[in-house]
Amino acid sequence: FDGKKSISVSHGYGLFRRMTGVGRQSASDTTNGMPMGWAGMPPSVVARPEILLEALIDDSEEWRELNFRWKPGRIDQLPLQAAPHQPRFDWQMWFAALGSIQHNPWLVSFIDKILAGCPIVLDLLDEPEIAAGKHNITRVRANLYHYDFTRLDTEWARRIPGVKIVDSGSLFHSPDQVWTRRLANQYLPPLESNNQSLRQFLQQSGYGPSICAVNEDRCADDGPLAQVLCQVTAFLREMNTKSWVLPLAAFFSCCIVEWRSFLSQRKGSILDKLKLE
């Protein structure tokens, strides 16, 4: 492409011109007779960037990781996101990991609202007790990690430098460790609600005073369709706290669909018999 771009006979195309999440191999990894992979290329090294938020909760002096619903976090947590589902906020967190905090001031505003205890912001986390107000977050910091999947014990996996080989487990049991991660750098230093630098940064970035809206008021000025969607979202959020409700509703929905299909087929067979008679 570089050799032909001057005469404009070809163009780079794709969602990403350069694939993200690709790690670098050292010279020692690609020499010394290391076995090559497909098409003579060295095995790929994955380094998916992810931001991890850590918090001091209540009176504790120990930093604790804050969990999200969809993005990679705990190394023993299986990925929950599946196409075409694309969680907007968790996806945005990944884009922030590709840049710096200077280009993502919304993340500082998000942390500011976490420190203020805004219910609808805390609900973006997978922290039910914190969202319910049982615990208080006093300080938050952000670190950038590079993630990779662990590998099953195969010849190809053993060629990849630096990966963790795990046991495949039984048929109904996933590996104890799904991800490996390493700390790349600090993304954001510890912040607290009365931090003056935090207030100045938000003001310079165009963010006003932190205002916490409640679920009932956040769509009050929107149109009828937006209000209906807000009510549906609030209902599903409430159902999410009752893990048995949605599976039970899905089960009864499937039963109703199958019962209607059975009645339709039975009615059709009766009509066919009447026509033959």
N, C-alpha and C positions, 0 to 999 in steps of 0.2 A: 504493500500500500504506500509506504513512504517513497518508494522509487517511482510511483506512477501518479502521485497526487499533484505534481506540478503541471501535468497535462490534463488533469481532471477526467480521467477515463474510469476511475473507480472511487468509491466513497466508503468510509467506515459506516456501518449500520448496526443498530441493535439498541436494546434498552440501556446497556452499559458498553461504552467503547472498550473499557478495560475492566475485566471481571474483578469484582471485589471479593475480599475474603481469601485471597491467595497469599500464602506465606512465602518466605524466601528461604532457600537452602544455602547453607554455607558451602564454601569450596570443598571442604573435606567430605561433605555429604555426597557430592556428585563425582568425586574422584575415588582413588584407591580401589578401583575395581568393583565399585558398588553395582549390583545387578540393575539393569535398566528395565523400564516398564514397557507399556504398549507403544509401538512404533519407534522404539529406541529412545523414548523420552524418560527422564527420571520421574519417579512417583511424585504426585502432587503433595504439597504441604498446605494444609488449610489453616487460616487464621482469621476467623470471622470476628470482626470487632463488635463488642457489646459493652454498653455502659451499665455498671452495677451501682445502684444507690444503696448506701449504708447509713444507718441511723443510730443515734443514742436514744433509747426509749425509757421514759419515766426517769428514775434516778440512777439507772445503770451507766457505768463507765465503759462498757464493752460494746463495740460497734457490731450491729446486726444487719445482715442483708435484708433488703426489702424485696419481696417477691412480686412479680407481675404474672398476669394470667397466661400470656401467650409467648412472650419473648424468652430466649434462653436465660437461665439464671442458675438454679441449683444444678450441680453436676449429676445428680441422681434423678433428675426430672426429665421424663420423656417429652419430646416436642409435641405440643398439642395443636399447633396451627396446621391446617390442611387446606390446599387450594380447593375452591376459589375463595375461601374465607381469608380476609386480609384485615386483621385488627388495626384500626387506623393509628391509635396512639402507640402501640408496641412497634409498629412499622416505622413510625416517626422517630422513635428512640434509636432504631438501627441507623437511620440516616444521620442522626446527631452524632453517632459513634464514628461516622466517616469523616466528620469535620471537627471543629473546635467549639468551645463554649461561646466564643465571640460571634460565631455565625449561627448560634442557636440560643438566643436569649430567652426563648419560650421555655426552655428547660429550667432556667433560673426562676422564672415566674411560677412554673409548676412546683418547684421545691419550696418556694415562698408560700404557696397555698397549702402544701403539706405541713409546713411548720405552723401555719395558722389553723390547721385542723378543718379545712373545708370539706364537708361530707362528699360532695359530688366529685372532688378531686381524689380524695382518699379511696373512693370506690373504683378508681382506675387501677389500684393496686390489688393484689391477691392477699390482702391482710384483713380478714373479717373482724378480728377483735379490735384492731386499730380503727377501722371504719365505723365500728359500733361505739367508739368513744371510750373503750375500756383501758386504753393505753394512750400516752401522750408522747409525741416525737419532739425532742428538744433540739437536736442538731442533725444535719444531713450532709453527707459528702458523696462524691461520685468518683469512681475509678474506672479506667478503661481496661478491659480484658480482651484477650484473643482466645476464641473458642474453637475447638475441633471435636468431632465425634471420636469416641473410642473405636477400636477395631476388633473384629473377631479374629481368631487365630488362624490366619491363612497365609500362604506363601507370599501373596501380593502385599498384604498388610505388613509383613515382617520386613519388606523392602523399604518401607516409608520411614524416614528418620524422625525420631522423637515422638512417635505415636504410642498410645497406651493400648496394649493387647489385653482383652478381657475374655472371660469365659462366656460362651454363648448362652448359658443357662438352659433351663428346661423349656419345653414347648409353651408352657403357660407362665413362665417367669422371665422377666426382662433382666438384662445385666444390672448389677448393683451400681455401676457407673456408666452413664451415657455420654457425658462430655468430659473433655479435659480443658483446662483453661490456665492461662498464665497472665500475670499482671503486666500490662504494657506501660502505663503511666497514670498519674493522677489527673483526672479530667476536671474536677472542681474541688477546691479546698472546703473544709467544713464550714457550714453556714448555720446561723441561728437567727431567730425571728427579729431580734433587735440589732442586727448587724447593719451599720450605716453604709458600708460598701455595697451591700446587697441592695439597699434602697436606692443608692445613687446609680448603680448599674441598671436597675430596672427603669428608673426615670430617664436615663440617657437613651435607653433602648425603646422608649415610647410607651412603657407600661405605667399605668396609673396606680393609685393605692390599691392594695389587695382587698377585694370584695368577695365574700363567700356567699354565693347564691344557694338556696335550698332547692331540692328537687321540684317542689311544687311551684316555685316562682321562676325557674330558669326559662320556661317557654311561655310565660304569661303574656308577653307582647307579640308572640308569633301568630301565624295564621292557624286556621282550624286543623289543617293536615299536620303541621308541626306539633300541635298540642296532642293530637291523637298518637303520633309517633312517640312523643315524650311519655305519655301514659303507658303505652305498650312497653317502652324501655324500662320504666319504673316497675311495671308488673314482672317483667322477666328478671330484673335485678332482685326483686323480692323472692321470686321463685328460686333463684340461684342459691339462696341461703337454705333452701329445703331441697336437699339433693335427691330426694325420692320423688318429688312432684313431677318434674319434667319427664323422667323415664316412664313413670306411670301413665302420664298423659299420652306419651308416644305409643305405649302399649295399647291403650284403649283406642287410639286413633287407628292403629293398624287393624285391630279387631273389627272396628266399624267398617273400614274399607273392605276387608275380606268378607264380612257378612253381607254387605251390599253386593259384592261381586258374586257371591254364592246365590243370593236371591235372584239376581239378574239372569244367571245361567239356568237356574231352575225354572224361572218363568219362561225363558226361551225354549227349553225342552218341552214344557207343557203345551206351549203354542204349536210347536212342531208336531206333537202327537195329535192335537186337535185338527190340524190341517190334513194329516194323513188319514184320519177317520172320515 
